[in-house]
Amino acid sequence: MDTPSAAGISDLIGGIYDCALDPDTWPEAMRRICEALDCIMGRLMVVDLRRGALRFGRAWNEPPGVAEIIASTYRGDVVAAVGAAMGDATHDPDEPYVLSRKPGGVNFLSGPVARDWATPSLGWCDALNAIVLRDAGRVGVFAVVRHIDTGVATRREIAMMRRLIPHLRRAVAIGDLLEMRRLENAALAGSLDGLAVGIGILDRESNILHANLAARRMMEQDGPIHERGGKLCGGRLDETAALRSAVAASDDEAGIGRAGLGVPLGGPADLPALAHVLPLRGSEHRRRLLPRAAAAIFVTPPARDHAEGLAAVASRFRLTPAEARLLGHLAAGTGLALAGRALGITEATAKTHLARIFAKTATSRQAELVALVSRLVPPV
């Protein structure tokens, strides 16, 4: 199949963003993605790594009974596969996990799911998977499946999936914040004010056209966002620049990439809040929300209790208890020397622990390490 044109890709990405505000459009977006990638089925699900549970969201062209078979017979295998993928600390979040390429060195296609059921019963021979949501113990997976008549994924499909993943992550993150509920212009103020997430709707110059109750409280109580001269700002100049750059780029949905996705906004003595920028002008569906709007910004409240999330990060990167305790202090903004004193260890020992944490998390600076933690442990 030919690669879609630039206009076709842009239209496809616009359909993905429509899903953020209307989850019922996911099946249609999946159909278009699958057609572009020569795949026969699409699925969005959440895996709870702590409880070994699966929660199925939306699907396109899924044979009857498939979700039930996976949840009952092969649940453990799916959870283990996702856990193995999450264990790769060096993996680029925008790189797909392609089963035929043995991600993480694991041959998933020779495992029981494919060998005993998916391939002989359904003809499935490969899948391109994307991790589209991460928090403490919970992982969102977007998957598209290949059929034996088409063969395993080629470089063309992998490159296209790689291009779509940042947009999928943005749409899923915002949809998760909205609890997969549909937003409509007719009840805009009421529907937004009922949400704990702060939402600001902006024009191209970042002027605030509408802010829900949570966003107004954040701005009034010296939270992660502020209002200055009618414009939305972060607490620091670099935060404001990152948000405004993403809003200014919102007309080019296909080119916005990671801009405005998971922007850390400093919270009071805790892990930062995260902001996601959603373009609004790319489709009539989103333009109806507020005609003059260019973008919407979704801001999670600053974290209050992230001990469980930090424990999940420590487990994922196989940190020792001592390394995990040090990471907790660093993630809260404590300097290395002070963290060492708080833990009753010398600065030399703290430096040794930090070097091992850097090696296990594939980071090299404290700022980079803290940014990694803030991405993996979103505020509650």
Secondary structure, 3 states (H helix, E strand, C coil): CCCCCHHHHHHHHHHHHHHHHCHHHHHHHHHHHHHHCCCCEEEEEEEECCCCEEEEEEEECCCCCHHHHHHHCCHHHHHHHHHHHHCCCCCCCCCCEEHHHCHHHCCHHHCHHHHHHHHHHHCEEEEEEEEEEEECCEEEEEEEEEECCCCCCCHHHHHHHHHHHHHHHHHHHHHHHCCCCCCCHHHHHHHHHCCCCEEEEECCCCEEEEECHHHHHHHHCCCCEEEECCEEEECCHHHHHHHHHHHHHHHCCCCCCCCCCCEEEEECCEEEEEEEEEECCCCHHHHCCCCCCCEEEEECCCCCCCHHHHHHHHHHCCCCHHHHHHHHHHHCCCCHHHHHHHHCCCHHHHHHHHHHHHHHHCCCCHHHHHHHHHHHCCCC
